Amino acid sequence: MERGPAQYLWWLARRLTGRVALGALFASLWYLSLAAMPYLISQAIDRGITPRRPGPLLLWAAAVFACGLAGAGLGVMRHRSMTKLRIAAALRTADQVLTHATRLGAALPRRITAGEVVTIGISDVWLIGRAMNVAGVGVASILACVVVATLLHRTAPPLALVVLIGVPALGVVVGPLLRGTQRAGSRYRERQGALNARLVDVVGGLRVLNGLGGSATHLERYVRESARLRDQGYRVGRPSSWVNALGDGLPTVFLAIVIWVAARMAAAGQISAGQLVAVYGYTAMLIIPVSVLIFCGFDLTYGLVAARRVTGFLNLPLDDPGGDAGPARPSALHDPESGVTAEPGRLTALAGARPADATEILDRLGRYLPAGHVTWGERSLEDIARDIVRDRVLVAENHADLFAGPLREVVAGRRDPDDDLIRAAIDAAVAHDVADDLARPVEWGGRNLSGGQRQRLRLARALHADPEMLLLAEPTSAVDAHTESAIAERLAEARSGRGTVVATTSPVLLDRADVVHYLVGGRVAATGTHRELLAAEPGYRTLVTRVFGGDE
């Protein structure tokens, strides 16, 4: 069920009703202890000090002391309960994000950048947690304003009128600033996600960038974009600074107005000295809930910005796992949009100047992108149950994650490790330098391996899975020419009798393919063997010889 940002915050508050109620309760009792203090002091003045009666003075002084102790304890409990509420809301949101990310599975990186996910997990969930202040201390602050207005009405009705008019007036002043903050914050958040995405991409490809000499260029681009983000942050800071200033300043002005009115009433003999002190105490205490309300509005503003990003992620559609059974026997995959056909039992290659075109075709054939009119045998691929497609058709990305663990478990994946099958897959992927010891630990992401070793380990894992149709994206882009030639020969042998599609511009892989689809603009421009296309297609010949360094 799709939710907007406000609906999500409301849903979250209802899921945490107990913690919300506890936070509001302790905050309300704390405010009540603060409001009781001026009353007790006024009684000590009017009944003890003014008539010079020690007994009532000691009694009311003891009551003031007890109220102070109770207020200290309630203040601690208010802080603890609100901290637990904020943490619970943040963790509940993080659980929602992680659960949805798990359900998206391999489709996740195709629908959202890693930087955006990082920003949601690090920043947005905690901003949403702070928005829960509205449900706890925010509600208690409203009740506190009502209680103080009631107490002032019992002392001097004109003062209660000042409170009832003044508090909404503060909201009228601050409201437009909060809306401005929300608009600026939304733009800032979008740019922050894009910048984090670039940072993740650069860090992830740092070794490659250093090898190609491109790290300085990407660093300069990151510096430029971070400077623009900084300037956007300044624009967010303008209305935010006004909100902070008004949150501290306006309640003080409000206090001055009330005290001025009360002082005139005391001078005219309309209220006693004790009542004047009580009015001052009530109004001074009122600064706290009024300031809290202003800052709750600030927290809610940023919470809505964060919730908009979170709900955008949570509303990413899941693949429908239901559907029909797949073909009874190995069948061809056909993508009418590009004209590519992948036949069972054949090694098919996709060659084009833009690797993204071939990758997109593989994603459609593997149903990671909307499959449209892709067919599997005589059936529409989208009508077949997702789990059946995943079991029989494997898309092996060049940047797929490697999980931490012993080498045999990394290669075996979800299957029970069989050392003979694992070694056969490693041999086919020419990954002997990685696999001296199958118990060798592999760090998350293969950080203790070189780029070429990681690529061959991914290939070994894909070959070990032995799917009916294997779709490989640039499986030899990070290896030397000698290793690439060995992989091309062993890949053809290992996949004999199985369907395989390779997106590549490597001449040695193309020469091993049974059929090559030459892509132009994401569509098949010509089909044939590698040598047939070399002879008949100048564009294909230019593409291959350029990649091969000008030598056939």
Secondary structure, DSSP 4 states (H G I P E B T S, - for coil): ----HHHHHHHHHHHTHHHHHHHHHHHHHHHHHHHHHHHHHHHHIIIIITTT-HHHHHHHHHHHHHHHHHHHHHHHHHHHHHHHHHHHHHHHHHHHHHHHHHHHGGGHHHHS-HHHHHHIIIIIHHHHHHHTTIIIIIHHHHHHHHHHHHHHHHH-HHHHHHHHHHHHHHHHHHHHHHHHHHHHHHHHHHHHHHHHHHHHHHHHTHHHHHHHT-HHHHHHHHHHHHHHHHHHHHHHHHHHHHHHHHHHHHHHHHHHHHHHHHHHHHHTTSS-HHHHHHHHHHHHHHHHHHHHHHHHHHHHHHHHHHHHHHHHHHTSPPP----B---SS---EEETTTTEEE-TTSEEEEEES-HHHHHHHHHHHTTSS--TT-EETTEEGGGB-HHHHHHHEEEE-TT----SEEHHHHHHTTSPP-HHHHHHHHHHTT-TTT-S-TT-EE-GGGTTS-HHHHHHHHHHHHHHH--SEEEEESTTTTS-HHHHHHHHHHHHHHTTTSEEEEE---HHHHHH-SEEEEEETTEEEEEE-HHHHHHH-HHHHHHHHHHTTT--
